[in-house]
Amino acid sequence: MKNYNYTFLLSISLVAALGGLLFGYDWVVIGGAKPFYEIYFGISDSPALQGWAMSSALFGCVAGAAVAGKLADTYGRRPLLIVAAVLFSLSAIGTGASETFNIFIMWRIIGGLGIGVASTISPLYIAEIAPQETRGLFVSINQLTVVIGILAAQITNMLITEVIPTGYSHEQILASWNGQTGWRWMFWAGFFPAVLFFILMFLIPESPRYLAKKDSQNSAEDTLAKIGGVSYAKEELSKIKESFTHESEKTNFKTLFDKKAFSILFIGIILAAFQQWCGINIIFNYAQEIFVSAGYSINDLFMNIVITGSINLVFTLVAMGTVDKLGRKKLMLFGSGALAVIYALLGYFYYTSVTGFPLLLLVLLAIAIYAMSLAPITWVILSEIFPNRIRGVAMSVATFALWIASALLVQTFPIFNNYLGTSGTFWLYGIICALGFLFVFRKLPETKNKSLEEIEELMASDQSKHIQ
């Protein structure tokens, strides 16, 4: 293994991954505020408005993801992450200060734009600066910060919320600290890491692969030399330039629809959608409903959510330690297969009215498996399978698909829960996980220990076989 400057690599990866931390925080913080802003805005008896409040940010995510890749290919990865930091900052202040429901929704959508941009560009940037031997580990740092952001939101919500006496009416909750001010501070707390992200982004270099694409060879070589030395820089730059030799440097969406590019993009879209439709995120977005139905009171809720966040964090670290050893495909197969089995059991537990600790244990096991497989590994795969010339725009399309899937998941969960029951809903997600297992087994090649340029050749040759 080459002698890389891991201090430099870790520093710039952590800064880029702050986008992931804000993504995680902004995505989950609404769950803790939910019982209070619903009463404040008078939407407690409107399932449609409750669903809109929860999913509005996800529609912002879709919009942000749709434009992020093209803009990143045009202006660079770093400027887009700076824009994301600004969006997160504005959303944190605005959401907490909202006095009407419509203004609240507007700021949630703006925060969603930040999530869409950061979730597209942060892993892409890290993949483009990380050496092939440890790329899985470094890209997983972004998922680690997402999980830390989720846990930070959960702990923040727990610390801010005052204990609610049993039997409190909506009017009493509305008049309390929680109902008037507490839920606002849950959102405002996100402003501080957003400002830190904004400042630090000016201290890291642009992606060397973007610089090479834009003919800034000297700058690209300088950054690569800081990562692995002069010889490494020359070798990598030669490979990068060669990957552009026979292809047009102009990036547009039409480029995605040639046979080879689209077949690779199709794999990315399916994996992105599957990461959401495996159903685990319902546990985070609808934590209140799941834990209450499992027999816990609202005062137990926040501690249970923090427990799930801690499990998520620990097993994300497990993924980081195994992704470059076991490989991407094995972990994806393990995650999808194991979740299918767990959802079958969860459905049975709900069907037979089992509540309390057995149900919580299965939920924690599902989160652990997801955290060490589908959650981080999907982002690793998406950041590395697309060709250099279209990586930004293809990553944008895949992330767009991911957030469309996520928005539909959040919107349809109450409907499925109503018509199929909680048991039937989990069985449905179990079937989806089984189908995901088959797709990964048949379509996904292993990409560990390969450079981005080698993966480009591997994916192109593999898809050519299917096309023929």
Backbone torsions as a table, in degrees:
resi	resn	phi	psi	omega
1	MET	NA	135.1	-177.6
2	LYS	-65.4	161.1	-179.0
3	ASN	-88.7	86.4	-177.3
4	TYR	-85.5	154.9	175.8
5	ASN	-85.4	83.2	-173.5
6	TYR	-69.6	-25.1	176.4
7	THR	-64.1	-45.3	177.8
8	PHE	-65.0	-46.3	-179.7
9	LEU	-60.3	-45.4	-178.6
10	LEU	-65.4	-39.6	-178.6
11	SER	-61.6	-51.2	-176.6
12	ILE	-72.3	-29.9	177.3
13	SER	-67.7	-41.6	179.4
14	LEU	-64.7	-38.5	178.4
15	VAL	-64.4	-48.7	179.0
16	ALA	-60.9	-35.9	-176.9
17	ALA	-74.5	-9.6	172.8
18	LEU	-60.3	-25.8	173.1
19	GLY	-61.1	-37.3	176.5
20	GLY	-66.8	-40.2	179.2
21	LEU	-61.0	-44.4	-180.0
22	LEU	-69.7	-35.1	173.4
23	PHE	-57.0	-51.0	-179.2
24	GLY	-63.5	-43.2	-178.7
25	TYR	-64.3	-51.5	-175.4
26	ASP	-65.2	-32.6	-177.4
27	TRP	-69.1	-37.4	-170.9
28	VAL	-102.6	-24.2	-173.5
29	VAL	-57.1	-30.3	-177.8
30	ILE	-64.3	-26.3	-179.8
31	GLY	-62.4	-39.7	179.2
32	GLY	-75.3	-30.4	-179.9
33	ALA	-80.3	-18.4	-172.6
34	LYS	-50.7	-49.1	-177.1
35	PRO	-62.4	-21.2	-172.4
36	PHE	-100.9	-43.1	179.6
37	TYR	-70.5	-26.6	177.6
38	GLU	-63.3	-40.6	176.7
39	ILE	-70.8	-41.1	-178.1
40	TYR	-60.6	-43.0	-177.6
41	PHE	-90.5	0.2	176.1
42	GLY	69.7	36.8	-178.8
43	ILE	-114.3	17.1	-176.5
44	SER	-62.8	-25.8	-178.3
45	ASP	-104.8	16.5	-178.6
46	SER	-124.3	93.5	179.7
47	PRO	-56.6	-35.5	-178.7
48	ALA	-64.1	-45.6	179.8
49	LEU	-70.7	-33.2	175.4
50	GLN	-62.2	-44.8	177.9
51	GLY	-64.2	-38.0	179.2
52	TRP	-66.2	-40.3	178.0
53	ALA	-61.6	-40.8	-178.7
54	MET	-73.5	-35.2	-172.1
55	SER	-99.5	-9.3	-175.3
56	SER	-59.1	-40.5	178.7
57	ALA	-62.2	-32.5	-179.3
58	LEU	-67.7	-31.2	175.2
59	PHE	-69.2	-33.4	171.5
60	GLY	-63.9	-39.5	177.5
61	CYS	-57.4	-44.6	-179.4
62	VAL	-59.5	-46.7	-179.8
63	ALA	-64.5	-44.0	179.6
64	GLY	-62.6	-43.0	179.7
65	ALA	-66.5	-34.1	-177.6
66	ALA	-62.6	-35.1	-175.7
67	VAL	-102.6	-16.5	-171.2
68	ALA	-62.1	-45.7	-175.4
69	GLY	-64.1	-47.4	179.2
70	LYS	-61.4	-44.3	178.6
71	LEU	-65.4	-36.7	179.3
72	ALA	-68.3	-34.0	177.1
73	ASP	-73.2	-23.1	-179.4
74	THR	-90.4	-45.1	-172.3
75	TYR	-110.2	-12.1	-179.8
76	GLY	112.1	161.4	-178.8
77	ARG	-74.6	-42.6	-174.2
78	ARG	-62.9	-46.3	178.9
79	PRO	-58.8	-34.4	-179.9
80	LEU	-69.0	-36.1	177.7
81	LEU	-69.7	-32.2	174.8
82	ILE	-65.6	-41.9	175.8
83	VAL	-59.7	-42.4	179.3
84	ALA	-59.8	-41.2	179.3
85	ALA	-61.5	-40.3	178.1
86	VAL	-64.4	-44.1	-179.8
87	LEU	-62.5	-42.5	177.7
88	PHE	-62.1	-42.1	-178.9
89	SER	-63.1	-48.0	-179.6
90	LEU	-62.9	-42.3	-178.4
91	SER	-63.9	-42.2	-178.4
92	ALA	-60.3	-45.7	-179.6
93	ILE	-69.2	-47.4	-175.0
94	GLY	-66.7	-42.1	-178.5
95	THR	-63.3	-44.7	-179.7
96	GLY	-66.8	-25.6	-177.7
97	ALA	-92.8	-0.5	-174.2
98	SER	-63.8	137.0	177.5
99	GLU	-111.1	-14.2	177.1
100	THR	-127.8	157.2	-177.2
101	PHE	-64.3	-40.6	-178.6
102	ASN	-64.4	-39.7	177.1
103	ILE	-66.6	-40.2	176.1
104	PHE	-55.9	-47.2	-179.8
105	ILE	-63.0	-41.5	-179.4
106	MET	-58.4	-46.4	-179.0
107	TRP	-70.4	-31.8	175.2
108	ARG	-64.1	-38.8	178.7
109	ILE	-66.6	-39.4	177.6
110	ILE	-62.9	-42.4	174.9
111	GLY	-61.7	-37.4	177.0
112	GLY	-63.0	-36.7	174.5
113	LEU	-57.9	-42.9	177.4
114	GLY	-61.8	-41.8	178.0
115	ILE	-62.4	-44.6	-179.6
116	GLY	-60.0	-41.5	179.0
117	VAL	-69.8	-49.2	-176.7
118	ALA	-64.9	-40.4	-178.1
119	SER	-68.6	-23.5	176.3
120	THR	-83.1	-47.0	-167.1
121	ILE	-90.5	-35.8	-177.3
122	SER	-58.1	-52.8	179.0
123	PRO	-66.8	-33.0	178.4
124	LEU	-63.0	-46.6	-180.0
125	TYR	-59.9	-47.6	-178.0
126	ILE	-63.4	-40.7	178.8
127	ALA	-61.2	-33.6	-176.4
128	GLU	-80.2	-13.9	178.1
129	ILE	-108.4	-12.7	-174.4
130	ALA	-86.4	142.3	174.2
131	PRO	-66.2	152.6	-174.0
132	GLN	-62.0	-33.1	-176.3
133	GLU	-66.9	-27.6	-175.8
134	THR	-127.1	19.2	-177.1
135	ARG	-63.3	-40.7	178.6
136	GLY	-58.8	-43.3	178.8
137	LEU	-62.0	-47.3	-175.6
138	PHE	-70.0	-40.5	177.5
139	VAL	-65.7	-32.7	178.2
140	SER	-66.6	-19.8	174.9
141	ILE	-57.6	-36.2	178.8
142	ASN	-62.7	-42.5	177.5
143	GLN	-67.5	-34.9	176.8
144	LEU	-60.4	-43.3	179.7
145	THR	-69.9	-31.3	173.6
146	VAL	-59.3	-46.1	-179.2
147	VAL	-65.9	-39.9	176.7
148	ILE	-63.1	-39.6	176.8
149	GLY	-62.7	-41.2	176.9
150	ILE	-61.7	-48.2	-178.9
151	LEU	-64.0	-39.6	178.3
152	ALA	-61.6	-40.7	177.8
153	ALA	-64.4	-42.3	-179.0
154	GLN	-64.9	-43.3	179.4
155	ILE	-68.8	-41.4	177.6
156	THR	-58.6	-46.5	179.2
157	ASN	-60.0	-41.8	-178.5
158	MET	-66.3	-42.4	-177.8
159	LEU	-69.7	-35.6	-177.7
160	ILE	-75.0	-37.1	-173.6
161	THR	-72.7	128.2	173.3
162	GLU	-83.8	150.6	179.9
163	VAL	-61.4	133.3	-179.5
164	ILE	-98.1	117.3	178.1
165	PRO	-58.9	140.9	179.4
166	THR	-58.9	135.5	176.8
167	GLY	90.5	1.2	178.1
168	TYR	-59.6	135.7	176.1
169	SER	-81.5	169.4	176.1
170	HIS	-59.6	-38.3	-179.4
171	GLU	-64.6	-39.2	179.0
172	GLN	-69.1	-39.7	177.5
173	ILE	-65.4	-41.3	179.6
174	LEU	-61.1	-37.0	-178.0
175	ALA	-80.8	-8.7	-176.5
176	SER	-82.2	171.1	173.8
177	TRP	-54.6	-44.0	-179.2
178	ASN	-59.8	-44.7	-174.0
179	GLY	-75.0	-27.0	-177.4
180	GLN	-99.8	-44.2	-170.1
181	THR	-125.8	-36.5	-174.0
182	GLY	-55.5	-47.7	-177.9
183	TRP	-63.7	-28.2	178.5
184	ARG	-67.0	-42.0	-179.0
185	TRP	-67.1	-24.6	174.8
186	MET	-59.8	-40.9	178.4
187	PHE	-78.7	-42.4	-177.7
188	TRP	-60.8	-31.5	-178.6
189	ALA	-59.0	-25.5	179.9
190	GLY	-72.3	-12.2	-178.5
191	PHE	-66.5	-35.9	-173.1
192	PHE	-68.1	-48.3	175.2
193	PRO	-67.7	-27.0	178.8
194	ALA	-65.4	-41.9	178.1
195	VAL	-66.8	-40.4	176.5
196	LEU	-59.8	-44.1	178.0
197	PHE	-58.3	-45.6	-179.6
198	PHE	-58.8	-46.5	-176.9
199	ILE	-67.1	-46.7	-174.6
200	LEU	-69.5	-25.9	-179.4
201	MET	-62.3	-23.8	178.9
202	PHE	-77.0	-7.5	-175.9
203	LEU	-101.9	-3.6	-178.5
204	ILE	-109.3	156.2	-176.8
205	PRO	-80.5	164.5	172.9
206	GLU	-72.6	156.8	177.8
207	SER	-59.7	129.0	-180.0
208	PRO	-62.9	-30.9	179.6
209	ARG	-71.6	-35.3	174.0
210	TYR	-66.7	-42.8	-179.8
211	LEU	-62.0	-40.8	179.0
212	ALA	-65.3	-39.0	178.8
213	LYS	-62.4	-32.9	-178.9
214	LYS	-94.3	15.0	177.3
215	ASP	65.0	24.6	173.0
216	SER	-95.5	66.4	-171.2
217	GLN	-63.3	-40.6	-177.6
218	ASN	-64.6	-43.3	178.8
219	SER	-65.2	-40.8	178.5
220	ALA	-62.3	-43.3	-179.3
221	GLU	-66.7	-37.3	178.2
222	ASP	-61.2	-45.4	179.7
223	THR	-65.2	-44.7	179.2
224	LEU	-62.9	-35.3	178.5
225	ALA	-66.4	-36.3	176.7
226	LYS	-65.5	-29.0	-178.7
227	ILE	-79.2	-45.9	-172.5
228	GLY	-139.2	9.6	179.7
229	GLY	96.3	170.6	-173.2
230	VAL	-64.6	-46.0	-178.1
231	SER	-64.9	-40.4	176.6
232	TYR	-61.3	-42.0	-178.4
233	ALA	-62.0	-45.4	-178.6
234	LYS	-66.1	-41.2	-179.7
235	GLU	-65.0	-46.7	-179.4
236	GLU	-66.3	-42.3	-179.2
237	LEU	-62.8	-36.7	177.4
238	SER	-62.6	-43.5	178.4
239	LYS	-64.7	-41.5	-178.5
240	ILE	-64.0	-46.8	-179.3
241	LYS	-62.8	-37.6	179.8
242	GLU	-64.4	-34.1	-179.0
243	SER	-68.1	-18.0	178.0
244	PHE	-96.8	-8.4	-168.7
245	THR	-58.3	-47.0	-173.5
246	HIS	-99.4	10.5	-176.5
247	GLU	-125.0	151.6	175.1
248	SER	-68.0	138.4	178.6
249	GLU	-79.7	-14.9	-179.1
250	LYS	-72.3	127.3	-178.7
251	THR	-104.2	124.4	172.4
252	ASN	-151.7	171.0	-175.0
253	PHE	-69.1	-24.3	177.9
254	LYS	-63.2	-33.6	-179.6
255	THR	-58.8	-28.6	-176.9
256	LEU	-71.5	-14.0	-171.3
257	PHE	-103.5	10.4	167.2
258	ASP	-73.8	158.5	-167.8
259	LYS	-56.3	-48.6	-176.0
260	LYS	-66.0	-46.1	-177.4
261	ALA	-64.6	-42.3	-176.0
262	PHE	-68.4	-35.4	179.5
263	SER	-65.1	-35.4	176.0
264	ILE	-72.3	-42.5	178.3
265	LEU	-59.8	-38.3	-179.9
266	PHE	-59.4	-42.4	177.4
267	ILE	-60.5	-45.4	179.7
268	GLY	-61.0	-41.9	-179.2
269	ILE	-64.2	-45.4	-179.1
270	ILE	-63.8	-44.4	179.6
271	LEU	-64.0	-39.5	179.6
272	ALA	-64.0	-46.6	179.4
273	ALA	-65.9	-38.9	-179.3
274	PHE	-64.0	-36.5	179.4
275	GLN	-58.1	-31.7	178.3
276	GLN	-86.5	-43.6	-174.2
277	TRP	-80.9	2.7	167.6
278	CYS	-69.4	-14.3	167.1
279	GLY	91.5	-5.0	-172.7
280	ILE	-66.9	-29.4	-175.8
281	ASN	-68.7	-16.4	174.3
282	ILE	-59.4	-36.5	-179.2
283	ILE	-61.7	-35.1	179.0
284	PHE	-81.0	-45.7	-175.9
285	ASN	-73.4	-27.5	-179.6
286	TYR	-121.8	39.6	-177.5
287	ALA	-57.3	-39.9	-177.8
288	GLN	-58.2	-50.0	-177.4
289	GLU	-64.0	-42.7	-176.0
290	ILE	-66.1	-44.9	-177.6
291	PHE	-73.6	-35.1	176.6
292	VAL	-65.3	-41.9	178.7
293	SER	-67.9	-20.8	177.3
294	ALA	-85.2	1.1	174.0
295	GLY	102.9	11.0	-179.1
296	TYR	-100.8	146.9	178.7
297	SER	-82.8	169.3	-179.9
298	ILE	-63.0	-27.5	178.5
299	ASN	-75.4	-21.7	174.2
300	ASP	-81.2	-20.7	-168.2
301	LEU	-55.3	-50.6	-172.0
302	PHE	-67.7	-37.4	177.7
303	MET	-66.3	-40.2	177.6
304	ASN	-62.5	-39.6	179.3
305	ILE	-66.1	-39.6	177.9
306	VAL	-64.3	-36.6	176.7
307	ILE	-61.4	-45.0	179.0
308	THR	-62.5	-38.7	178.5
309	GLY	-64.9	-37.2	178.8
310	SER	-67.5	-41.2	176.1
311	ILE	-61.0	-43.3	178.7
312	ASN	-57.3	-43.5	-179.0
313	LEU	-66.1	-49.1	-176.9
314	VAL	-59.5	-44.6	-175.4
315	PHE	-81.2	-17.0	168.2
316	THR	-67.2	-38.1	175.4
317	LEU	-62.9	-36.7	175.8
318	VAL	-61.3	-43.6	178.4
319	ALA	-60.5	-41.5	-179.6
320	MET	-62.9	-31.6	180.0
321	GLY	-81.8	-13.5	-175.0
322	THR	-115.3	-18.8	-171.7
323	VAL	-61.2	-36.6	-179.8
324	ASP	-90.4	-5.1	177.4
325	LYS	-100.6	-56.2	-179.3
326	LEU	-78.2	-30.7	-178.2
327	GLY	99.8	165.2	-175.1
328	ARG	-74.0	-44.4	-173.2
329	LYS	-64.3	-44.6	-178.9
330	LYS	-61.1	-41.3	-179.1
331	LEU	-69.3	-36.3	177.5
332	MET	-66.9	-40.0	178.2
333	LEU	-65.6	-43.4	178.8
334	PHE	-60.5	-46.8	-177.1
335	GLY	-63.0	-48.9	-177.0
336	SER	-67.2	-40.6	179.7
337	GLY	-66.8	-45.4	-178.4
338	ALA	-66.0	-39.1	179.2
339	LEU	-66.0	-35.8	177.3
340	ALA	-58.6	-42.8	179.6
341	VAL	-67.2	-45.1	-178.2
342	ILE	-63.6	-40.8	179.3
343	TYR	-65.6	-33.8	175.4
344	ALA	-60.9	-42.5	178.9
345	LEU	-70.1	-41.4	178.1
346	LEU	-59.4	-44.9	178.3
347	GLY	-59.9	-41.8	178.9
348	TYR	-64.0	-41.7	179.7
349	PHE	-61.9	-44.9	178.2
350	TYR	-66.2	-38.7	-179.3
351	TYR	-63.0	-35.9	-178.5
352	THR	-97.7	11.2	175.2
353	SER	62.6	33.0	173.5
354	VAL	-78.5	128.4	-179.3
355	THR	-129.0	-179.9	174.4
356	GLY	79.3	-143.2	-169.6
357	PHE	-61.2	-42.6	-179.7
358	PRO	-57.6	-41.1	179.1
359	LEU	-66.8	-44.2	179.1
360	LEU	-61.3	-38.7	179.9
361	LEU	-61.5	-43.3	178.0
362	LEU	-65.6	-38.9	178.1
363	VAL	-62.1	-44.5	179.5
364	LEU	-64.9	-38.3	178.1
365	LEU	-65.1	-40.9	177.8
366	ALA	-62.3	-43.6	178.9
367	ILE	-63.6	-41.5	179.3
368	ALA	-60.5	-45.9	-178.5
369	ILE	-66.8	-43.7	178.3
370	TYR	-61.2	-41.7	-177.0
371	ALA	-65.7	-29.0	-178.7
372	MET	-99.1	7.0	-177.9
373	SER	-140.0	-90.7	-171.1
374	LEU	-61.6	-36.4	-175.7
375	ALA	-63.1	-58.7	-178.4
376	PRO	-82.1	-35.0	-170.6
377	ILE	-70.2	-33.8	176.7
378	THR	-58.9	-43.1	179.6
379	TRP	-67.1	-36.0	176.5
380	VAL	-61.2	-48.5	-178.2
381	ILE	-62.7	-46.4	-179.1
382	LEU	-62.0	-33.4	-177.1
383	SER	-76.2	-11.8	-172.5
384	GLU	-123.6	-14.3	-172.3
385	ILE	-85.3	-16.9	-174.3
386	PHE	-87.4	145.0	179.0
387	PRO	-60.1	151.6	-178.5
388	ASN	-52.5	-43.6	-170.6
389	ARG	-68.2	-24.0	-177.5
390	ILE	-123.0	14.6	-171.0
391	ARG	-58.8	-45.0	-177.7
392	GLY	-62.3	-49.6	-175.8
393	VAL	-70.2	-37.0	178.9
394	ALA	-68.8	-40.7	176.8
395	MET	-62.3	-37.1	178.8
396	SER	-63.0	-44.4	-179.8
397	VAL	-65.1	-42.9	179.6
398	ALA	-64.2	-42.4	179.2
399	THR	-69.0	-35.9	173.7
400	PHE	-56.9	-45.9	178.6
401	ALA	-63.3	-38.6	179.8
402	LEU	-61.8	-43.8	-177.0
403	TRP	-77.4	-29.2	171.2
404	ILE	-61.6	-46.6	179.0
405	ALA	-61.3	-40.7	-179.6
406	SER	-65.9	-43.9	179.5
407	ALA	-62.6	-43.3	178.7
408	LEU	-65.4	-36.8	179.2
409	LEU	-61.2	-49.1	-178.1
410	VAL	-65.4	-38.8	-178.8
411	GLN	-71.5	-35.5	-174.0
412	THR	-89.2	-17.4	-178.4
413	PHE	-56.7	-47.9	178.7
414	PRO	-60.4	-34.3	179.9
415	ILE	-68.4	-48.8	177.8
416	PHE	-60.0	-41.7	-177.8
417	ASN	-63.7	-33.4	-178.9
418	ASN	-74.6	-43.5	-174.3
419	TYR	-90.0	-33.2	-178.0
420	LEU	-100.7	-15.0	-171.4
421	GLY	78.3	163.5	-179.4
422	THR	-62.2	-37.4	-179.8
423	SER	-63.9	-47.6	179.9
424	GLY	-64.1	-34.5	179.3
425	THR	-65.0	-44.7	178.5
426	PHE	-67.4	-34.1	175.8
427	TRP	-64.5	-37.3	176.5
428	LEU	-61.1	-45.9	178.6
429	TYR	-64.7	-32.0	176.5
430	GLY	-63.6	-40.6	177.1
431	ILE	-63.9	-41.5	178.3
432	ILE	-61.0	-41.0	178.9
433	CYS	-64.2	-38.4	178.0
434	ALA	-64.5	-41.0	177.0
435	LEU	-66.0	-37.8	176.7
436	GLY	-62.4	-39.7	176.8
437	PHE	-57.0	-47.0	-179.0
438	LEU	-64.6	-39.4	-179.7
439	PHE	-64.2	-47.3	179.7
440	VAL	-61.4	-43.6	-178.5
441	PHE	-60.0	-39.3	-173.8
442	ARG	-90.7	-30.4	-167.6
443	LYS	-111.3	-21.0	-171.0
444	LEU	-99.3	117.9	173.3
445	PRO	-79.6	161.0	177.3
446	GLU	-79.5	136.4	-175.9
447	THR	-120.3	4.3	-177.5
448	LYS	-66.0	150.6	176.8
449	ASN	58.5	29.3	176.5
450	LYS	-125.3	144.0	175.9
451	SER	-70.9	162.9	178.9
452	LEU	-60.0	-34.2	179.4
453	GLU	-71.9	-36.4	175.7
454	GLU	-67.5	-38.7	177.2
455	ILE	-64.1	-37.6	178.0
456	GLU	-59.0	-44.8	178.1
457	GLU	-66.5	-41.8	-179.5
458	LEU	-61.8	-48.1	-178.5
459	MET	-64.8	-40.3	-179.0
460	ALA	-64.8	-44.6	-179.1
461	SER	-69.4	-38.3	-179.4
462	ASP	-65.8	-41.1	-178.8
463	GLN	-74.9	-28.1	176.5
464	SER	-61.4	-37.1	178.2
465	LYS	-62.2	-42.0	-179.7
466	HIS	-68.9	-37.0	-179.2
467	ILE	-66.0	-40.5	179.0
468	GLN	-69.0	NA	NA
